[in-house]
């Protein structure tokens, strides 16, 4: 059995269920008594106030979202993030706005922790070529790359009706670009978990 990677461990921790555990002791501990007293005082103070309508906000928990993993993000947000990273110099292993590599670029666009071409599957899932939409990735793992380096690009849109040409965002020497390229079947299309259309 191989040792799990830090990314695998972080993903596993983020999807663990949360459970409250009641104390089995007959008398509450000093801390439990303090909490009960604070709750009782707060309830008394709140009862004296006029009732307010609750403020409704949407809350996401990484462990509870579809497919687990990162918080939801829209395709529009991803494209805005990509535009904001244009002309950043390519630096192998770079993770800052002064220099990025291809996987750090996609990680920042997707709003996820730093991934590599090998760990991208911890925050994404494979899709078919015909399902590609703006913000999806085209991932080439080291094993599938003839040079053994790996590379990842961000899909923008098809450039022709035949789906043989496409526009992509990518961090590549000497700097990040948005350009038109040919479809390459070595690349696996992938979709970030918890993408919101729109």
N, C-alpha and C positions, 0 to 999 in steps of 0.2 A: 504494500500500500504506500502511495506517495504522500509526502507531507503536504497539507493544504497550503495554498498561497495566502498571503495577507488579504488579497481581494476576496477570495473565497470565504475566509473566516469572517470578514466584515459583512459580507452579504448574508451569511448564515446568522450572524448576530442580529442583523436588522430585521430578520423575518421571524425571530423567536416570539412566541405569544407572551403576553404580559398577564400575570395573575396576582390577585391580592391574597395574602395569606393571613388568616386570623390567628391571634395568639391563643395558645392552648392553656395558658396559666389561668388560675381562678381569679387572682386579683390583677388588675391592670398595672403595668409598670409605671414608674414615675413619668416617663416620656409620654406614655399613652394617656395618663391622667392630664398632663399638660395640654396635649392635643384636644382632648375632650373639653377641657375648660375653655380653651381658645375658641373652639367651634361653638360652644354654648354662648360665649360673649358675643361672638360675631352674629349668631342667629338673633340674639336679643336686639343688637344694634340695627340689623337689617329689617327687623319687624317694625321698628319705629319709623322707617323711611317709607315714602310712597312707592308703590310698585312701578317699575319701569319696564317697558317692553324690551324683551331680550334682543340684543344685537346679533343678527345672524351673520356668521362668517363661515366660509368653507374651509375646513381643516383637513389636511392630508397627513397620514402617518405612513412612512415608508414601508413598514411591515404589513400594512393593510391594503395597499394599492394593488391593482391588478398586476399579476406577474411579479410582485415584490420589487424591491430595488428603489430607484431614485424617485423623487417627487415629480409630479406631472409637469410637463412643459409643452408649450404649443409649437407647431411648426413655424409660425411667424416669429416667435422668440428665438428659435434656433437660427433662422436665417438672419435675423438682426444681429445675433451674437457673431455669426460668421462674417458679416459685413464689417463689424467692429474690429475684427482681427485681420483685416486685409493689410498687406505689405509688412507684416511682422517677419523679421528675419528668421530663416531656418537655422535651428541649432539642434543637433542630435542630442536627445535627452533633455532638451530645454523645456521648462515648465512655466516661464514668466513671459510677460508681454514684450520683453526685450529680445526674446528668442524662444521659439517653440519647435517641437518636431511634430510629425503628422498625427500621432495618437494623442499628444497633449492638446493639439489644436481641436480635434474632434471632442475630446473630453471637456474642454472649456466651452465649446459650442453647445454641447449637450447638457452642461451644468452638472457634471458628475465628477467624482474623484478621479484622479489620474489613472488612465487605463493604457494598455499597450495593445498591439494587434492580437496578442495572445490572450488577454484578459477581457477584451471587449464583450465577450459573450456573458460576462457576469452582470452587465447592465443592458443587454440587448438580446434580440433573438433573430435567427435567420428568416429571411423572406424570399419570395421569388422575384426574379427580374421584373416581371410584369406588375408587381405590387409596389415598385419603387415610387416614393413620393418625396417631396422636398424635406430635407433634414435627415433622411436615411443615410446610412453609411455604406460604403463599398470597401470591404475589408479583405486584405490579402495577408494571410498569416505567413510566418517565416517558412513553414513547411510547404506552402503552396507557391511561394515566391522562388523563381529560378535562381535568383541571387541570394536567397536565404535571409534577406533583411526584413521583409514584410513592409506593408504600406497600407494606409487607410485614407479614403477620400470621403467628402460629404456630397451627396447627390443634391442637385438643385432642380433640374428639369431636363426632359428630353429635348434634343436640338432638332430632331426630325421625326416624322410620323412612323418610320420603320424601326425606331428605337435602336439605332446603331450608333448614334452620336448623342452626347449629353453634355450639359453644363455641370461642372463640379466646383466646389471650394476645396482647396487642399493646401497644406503646408508642405512645400517642396523647395529644394534649393533653387534660387537664393532666398526666396521669400514667399509668403502665402499669396495665392492667386485665385481668381475666379475665371475659369476658361472652359473652352469646349474641347472635349476629347472623344475618342472612340470607345465604344463598349468593350470591355475586356472580360471574357468569361472566367478568367482565373479568380476574379474578385467575387466574394460572397456578399450579396446584399444583406444588410442587417438593419433592424429597426430598434431604436432605443425603447426600453420598457417605459410605459406610462406616457406616451405621446398623445397630446390632445390635438385633434384636427382643428385647423383654423388659424 
